[in-house]
Each structure stands twice: as C-alpha cells, then as structure tokens.
Amino acid sequence: MPKIPREVRLDALDFASIIRPGDHIVWGAGPPALVAKLLEQRGRIGPAEVFLAGGRIKPEEADVLSFTSFGAMGNRALAKAGVLRVIPAHLSALNAWFESGVLRADVVLVNLSAPDENGHYSFGLAHDYAPAAMRHARIVIAEVNDQLPWTFCEPPVDPTRLDLIVRTSRRPGQMTADPIGPLEQKIAGHVGRYIDDGTTIQIGIGAIPDAVLAGLGERRDLGVHSGLITDRIADLIQQGIVTNARKPLDTGFTSTAILAGGSRLYAFAHKNPAIRLFTYAHTHSARVLCRLDKFVAINSAVEVDLTGQVNAETASGGYVGGTGGQGDFVRGAMMAARGHSIIALPATARDGAISRIVPVLKDVPVTTPRSDADIVVTEFGAAELRGQPLEERIRRMLAISHPNFRDSLQHEARAV
C-alpha cells in the first residue's frame, strides 16, 4: 500500500519534535512558511546545520542554527555579517554530493505545487538539488502552496518520500526587472552579434541579460537551456522567437531549473509542456551542454583581468556571489561544437570610479580560469580571447576597458 504523508496545520507544526541536535537541514528555494516557522522555533531545536539556497534569513537568526551555502546569491545579509559558510561548488556537483553523502540531508524542506487532476505534485518554481536530498533524508516536510504554478519536472516529485504536508496559500515571490539603460543596451548589442537563428542560449538575471533578450526580436528558432528563466524568456516563447525546434537535446521545450520572475512567467509556465524543470544534474551538466552544438552561455562578473581570469564571487573583500553555474556553463559552451562562452559586464563600477577590467586578479577567487576564457564583452566591444597568447589577450582586453583607465592598465600590464 502506498505511503500517505501526514497532514499538519502550520500552527501545530513542532520542529522540536522532528529535528535532533546536530541534524543537517536542507532547503533550496525555501518554502517560506516552513522556513519562518523553523526560525521562530529555533531556540527550542538545539544546534543544527542548514544548507540553503536562499530564504531571507537575518544575521541574528544565525545563533542556534549555522548556515551554509554555495555562495551569497540570496544570502547577502548573512555573508555581509560573516555568518554564512560558503562551500565553493559548481552547481552540477550538488546532486551527486547529496547522493554520495558528501553533503548530509537529515531533514529536507520542500516547496511544492498543489497536485494536478491526477494527484501528482510538482516542484513548482525550483527543482535544483531537492530530489537527491529527499532520497537520503530521514524526514521530508512539504509546504504545498496552491498558488504556485504546476510545472513539468524531471524527475517528478516522489510522493513516497513525503512525510509531512503543510498546506498554504501564498502568492509566490515576485522578481522585478531592473531598468535597461543605454549602457546595458550597448553591452547587449555586442553580445547579440554572437546569437543567430537556431542558437541555444543560457542567460542569467539582471539588466544586461534583459537587454540581451530584448534585442533578439529578429531571431528565429532560438533555444533555451538555462539555470533559470525570467519573464522575458516567457515573452520570447509567446512571440515564437524561442521555439527550441533546432535544439539537438530537449527538442521542442525550454529546459531550466528555476523560474525567476513574476506573475506573467508563473501563469505562462503553469501546466505548460513548453517549459520543463530539471535538476542541476541536467541543466548544468557539461555532458549535456556539450551536445547542444550552437550553444552560447552568457554570464557576468565582478571583475576580469587582462588575461581573461574571472572573479564572480567577491567584492570589497566580501562574498556577493559564488561559483554557482558559471564554471559549468563556460565549460559546456567551450565543449559544444559551435559554442561560445560570453562574460558580459560594464567596464567600470561605482559611477565610473573603478575599473572592472583589472591588471591581474589578486586575493580574490578565480571563478573562471584564463584557460577557459572565450569572449569578454563591455560597452566598448568584445574581446575574443580563445586561442590567443597572453600578449594579444592583454591588447584586446585593453581595447574594451574604459578609456579613463587604459593608460594605467597598460602600464601595469607590463608586470602581468
């Protein structure tokens, strides 16, 4: 007889009877009601470890609970306060680490959509590493939110792994787009030269990615295989620009791990087979990405040095990002037969006060090594670095740096 999870009211949920001292608690895209209840009751739980992707945790809540993640994305307050432990990790590795026990998962909290007409649950907004963590957990608690979109997921939710269900009805978090200005449009124009009909793209979130997507209106039969998708991807699918028809793998549908948008995206994705959610083991796997042929990966950086090394993790001595999926997508694009990896960033920061093109990375993580450098784009153009010796790389990077910094960069380049 199939296992039937027990339903519990949120106000009756007692984490102190579930979590043992020293337990490892895991969530990805945090189920908001369960996370809030856990934090409320943390004083009665005893010391425990939490591995998370996000969840709006306040630094003062890192007292009984210790927080660990793969970066500061979604956890900047914890990182700034020095109470976030960062594990350098490619996202493609996380599922395997939970399967092998490198990462422990004793109690897993998941965010699920209400079941469809066949009684099947869905991961809704995010697939990430939840299935692997669930398989090895002592107990799995699901927040089933009837306002989440029901999405097609591979693998689907295994109902036999659900122990407790708490039903909620909450509007999912909304991500609003950053305004696109002339700077972003210039960068997007240079990126767009590498995207032609039939290209499969990976792209992130922010004003530059939005500007890139906004400039693709004349393309045809684009594909999407990405760690996340936004409202603008939904727009391109509805406009018939993204069809995934020429994508050699996952043909005919957009592949992603996370929906990172607002009501427009969520409504479009609801029970829509044109969008399918996979775990990081698929969306970020180099073995998968290299099969996409004409694959263009578009990522960003805090700074890039004159030889092509990328720091996408720290700024001013603190974590603002993480390894994340950049390394996975860079390698996958470089391995694809007609692939390109693009790092797109403004040439300066702090209203032009500092250059984001630097002589050499010092005392910061190297997220992408120069051996994996391909194309770097700023508002001043594109530097194609693949296969180029160091001297030529320096010349090309100087050409896309801000004119105010070129002389000093050229002077310092002699020491590189």
Phi, psi and omega in degrees: 000132183296147179291137178247118180294151180272135179267138182227138173289146181302318182289347179259358182286125182242099181293335180296336178271355184249315187268133179260150177306133181088358179297155173253116181260138185230134164213156177259258172286096194306128172295112195300318182291319180293318179296316179298319179293320178298314180295323178298324185261006190301329181296338180262359186271324188094169184299135178208156179258140178238128170252124188218161170261324179193185179151010177054051180275138177270146181305324181291347178274357177269058179251293176282327181263141174252134186249134180228144177208178178268007178166183184266003178298117183082359183225032188294326180297318177295317181296316181298326180278356179076022182244018175247124175270126184255128173259113175298122185202136166287139181300330180299340183272341192296316180300316179295325179293324175289322179296321185273346182094001174302319171251129181273148175220097178271314179234124182243132176252128182232153179252116184237153171282158172298150182296153178279190183295344177262004178083013183265129176280166177223153176284353171072263187265336188210134180257314176037240184248011186301314183301319180294317179296320180299321184298335186246010182275151173287323180212139178240126179245125183250130167267113182260107187254116184285000175259359175282146174292148174269120184239154177284125185233139175234116356286159179286171177295130176270105185294339181287347179266358179273126180258315180232143177234130173243121182268133178225170175219091185228137175295125181296155180303143182250132175254120180265144183286142173287149179294143178263124179246183180302323180299310181296323179295321178296314179298315181299325179298321178288322178295319184301337179298339183262004181243110177241183183305137176084359179288141170261130184242151166240134184207156184258214185235147180133180185293320180293309175304319179298320179294321177299311182295323180294338182267011185258018186297339181265358181280164179226145174054043173288155174241159177227126171222104193215162176288330177211159173229155184241181177304323183293330174293317177302319178300316182293327176293315181296329180279355180079012178277316172266111178243339184061017185290331182258007181286122184295335182234146184055044184296132174095354178214155178279131180255131179204169175255332189221140168265116184238076183207219182228199187302326180298313179293315184297318179294322181291323183283341185300115179054032182256111181291353177285350177232128179228139181260132177237164174282169178300336180296340177254311185294331185247007183283126178298328179295330176277312186298323183293344181273358184277358173062267181271078187246125179243117178260127184241115182229175183237184183201158169283317180200156177227138179267175188292347177259356177106002177289140186242131168250115177240021189240317187233152174215136181053036175083000181234156180288129173237350180213221179183177176301314175052223183261000186301310181300320179299311184288325177299310181296317180299317180293322180293331180275338180294146187303317180237040185269160174218142172251123181243128171254116184245129181202155172293152181289337182226169175225171179054053177056038177086005185284332180227151178273137175268354166264120186240158181301310180204144177289128179228133175058029176223159178292145171263100182289316176234122182286162182293339176292343177254010181289139178233282182232130174245131184237133167233185177294348182262002176137193182238131176255113179270112189254343184302128177075008183261142175291166186302317183299318180288324176300315180300317180299316182289324178290323176300324183292337180253006175280167179289136182306330181294341185246358188296318181297314181291323177295319179295322178296315181287339181296338180295338181267355183287000000 
